[in-house]
Amino acid sequence: MRQSIILFLLVLTFNNAFSQNERIQFILDSIVKEADLMYKNEKVAWESSDLLMAKKFDMTNYGGYVVTLSSDSITITHLNQNMDESVARFTYVSEDLKNPVISSYKSSALTSSEKELQSIKFSILEQLYNDKLDVIIPLDYSPNFVLIKDGQFFRLYIIMGTTQSGVIPFGKDYLFIADATGKIISWKKLHSTMIPIKTQTAQSQKVFASVHSHLPTTPYIPATDICTFRLYAPGCGMKTFTVFCTATKQYYQYNMDENKIEIIGQKLEQY
């Protein structure tokens, strides 16, 4: 009888641990999927902006851009200063975010989808400036706004960009959730400070790995970290980065080649 009880408890413990691991892996995979959407947004913005500049476009007539995502393509629409017409459109496929499959430099009316994205983006940014939310843009960094539509709601991320060579600009990132009218209904600060990672030492030696920690309010690697890493790391020779999450006492590592987050260890408590 005693052996049966012990066996039952062992099986119960194993099942609970397995369920817990499955739950955490589902969360980590969901974060990677969100990061994929963010990366597609930003990567096509980078590449298409270079194409626009190569055409010597008059930037005094530039009003930003919106990105439309579908299951098999990404279209970025660059807007005029009044944000009521396109000045260029580029369509990419997920397999090649560097070379557009369709390019157009003709001015044209916005589609209904583009109008909605432009209106929502403008509304959220207007609230950021007027409502005095605690959003601070550090010196020497520039904000990038990534808007993702999800049913009747919208997510706007702010991630930092830099022109500094050999730096991966982690930190000072935000997430805003807005309703169908563009009204912000919730928001959070994902990192309270900048955590720039230098990819070379003072002796010009390459840095191949990095570790930073998160406060309990950000218990896993956020999608913003992954997106930023994928944008900047290829030029620096880095493939992975690690985060220690104080809430879970776990070390999580993102591997760019596998596009996956894994738990690689746990911090032991001191007694």
C-alpha positions, 0 to 999 in steps of 0.5 A: 500500500505504501509503495502504491501511494509513493508511486502515485505521488511520483506520477502526480509530481511528474504530471504537474511538472510536465504541465508546468513546462508545457505552459511555460513553453507555450508562453515562450513560443507566443512571445517569439510569434509576437516578436516575428510580427514586430520584426517584419514591421521594422525590417521592411521599414528599414529596407524600404526607407533605404530604397526611398532615400536612394530615389532622393525623395523630398523628405519635407513631404514625408509623413511616416508609414504604416505596415499591413500584415497578411498571412503571406505578405507585408506591405509598407506604405509611406505617407505624404506630409498630410498623411492622406496619400501614399508616396510609395508602397513596397510589398515583401514576402516573409522569406525575403524581407530585403527585396520587395516583390512589388515596388511603387513610387506613385502617389495614390489614395490610401486603402481603407486598411491603411486609413485605419492604421494611420488613424489609430497610430496618429491617435495613440501618438497624440495621446502619448504627447498630450496625456503626459504619460511617463514616456522618456526618449533617451538622448542619442536614441530614436523611438520606433513605433510598431503597430499591430492590429489584433481583431478590434484592438491594437498594440503599439510598441515603442522600441529604441533605435540607434546609429551607434556602431556596435551597439544593441539598444535594449531597454526603454521600451513600452507597450500600449493597448488601444481599442478600435477607436485608438483610445489607450486602455492600458500600457506598461513599461517593459524596461525602465532604463536603457540597457545598451549592449556593446558588441566590442570590448575596449580592446576591440575584441568581439563580444559573442554573448550578453546577459541582462536582468529583468524586474518582476514586472517583466517575467520573461524575455519580451518580444521587444528584446527579440525584435531589437536583437534580430535587427542589430545582432546580425551586423555584430556577429552575435547569435544569442542573448540571455536574460535573468528574470527575477520573478521566476529566478530563471535564465532564458536564452534566445537563439537567433538561428533557431528563433527560439527561447529556452530555459537554460538554468535557475538561480539557486537561493542562498541559505 
